[in-house]
Structures are given as structure tokens and as C-alpha cells.
Amino acid sequence: MKFNWHSDPLTRATVVDKGYRNTQNVRRFMVSKCGDEFKFDRAFMAWIRDGAPKRMGDVADEWLRRREELSK
């Protein structure tokens, strides 16, 4: 069965597949893991969809890593 990015529950273990979409469901997950400062940007969205295997936990960790880099 195809994963529904709009309504299926997201966890850190959710696999980012070819059907990935930046939905409100994804935004809620990311805010819950990264804080209210979370936002998508083009470079980050490109990284999510670069074809490398990743899970939603990897996505949250990468956003936090990028945020930390910017604050240095």
C-alpha cells in the first residue's frame, strides 16, 4: 500500500520514498522534532529528495545540523 504523506502517521523510522511530499503532516512532524523555528528552504528540500536512502529521523537530524552550522 502506498504511503499517504498527508495523513499517515510519521515517525523517525518512516522511510522517505519517491512519493515524498512536503505536506502539513510533514511540517507538523518536523516542528515536533525541530521546534517552532523549523522551515523548509530549497536547498533542504533538494537534500530530502536527492535519492539517497533516508528516514524522517535523518531529515530532522539534518535540519538541526544545518541550523547548528548557521549559528556558528
Secondary structure, DSSP 8 states (H G I E B T S, - for coil): ----TTTS---TT-B--TT----HHHHHHHHHHH-TT----HHHHHHHTSS---BHHHHHHHHHHHHHHHT-
